[in-house]
Amino acid sequence: AASSAAASSAAPSAPAARDGHRNPSSVRVLVNKRNPLQPADWAPADLTVPDIRSTRDGLTLRAEAATAAEALFAAAAADGVDLSLVSAYRSYSYQQGTYAGWVQQHGRAGADRISARPGHSEHQTGLAMDVGAADAACTLEQCFGDTPEGAWVARHAAAHGWIVRYPAGAEDVTGYSPEPWHLRYVGTPAAADVVRSGGVLETAWGFAPAPGY
Ligand SMILES: [Zn+2]
């Protein structure tokens, strides 16, 4: 197992470079516990406030993701499903504070299951958002996946370029317990590819599992 893991982790470097998976400004960048943003304190240059219902003022996404979020929320509303944006872009320094808070509460191992270390958070790309139900039921909780809003998102996100980034049953690959609320923008063709190949980004893009740092 060790030798095959080493072989598979060496193989993807060429396609990864070609497809922009290591380029922080690409919508196809891969960020996980084994693949930090480079540089670690990278920040997007095109952050904008999407015109959607939000739990807080001033939440931002990169321009392309903001447009895709507006389309996703509009499609949901047309189906009678009202979503709310809970969290979006988070800077390196903001993540430092968030992660430190979880470490204080749960210890380092506990924090690593639910929160990213600074430089390793998808929220720092400006391409990730946490969504909730407008009525706030199950916000940032496992049961969100069982709400009408969570079910709608799981079924329709990919049509608008988003994937549920940390699906159930993939913790040993993604490094995170299931988060039915955390969506990552990759663009519509890439999202369709991810769904077709089983729903896990690392697997779809040929990256080794990243269960830990
Ligand atoms: Zn999130």
Residues whose N, C-alpha, C, O or C-beta is under 5 A from the ligand:
A	BS01	ZN	M129 D130 H182
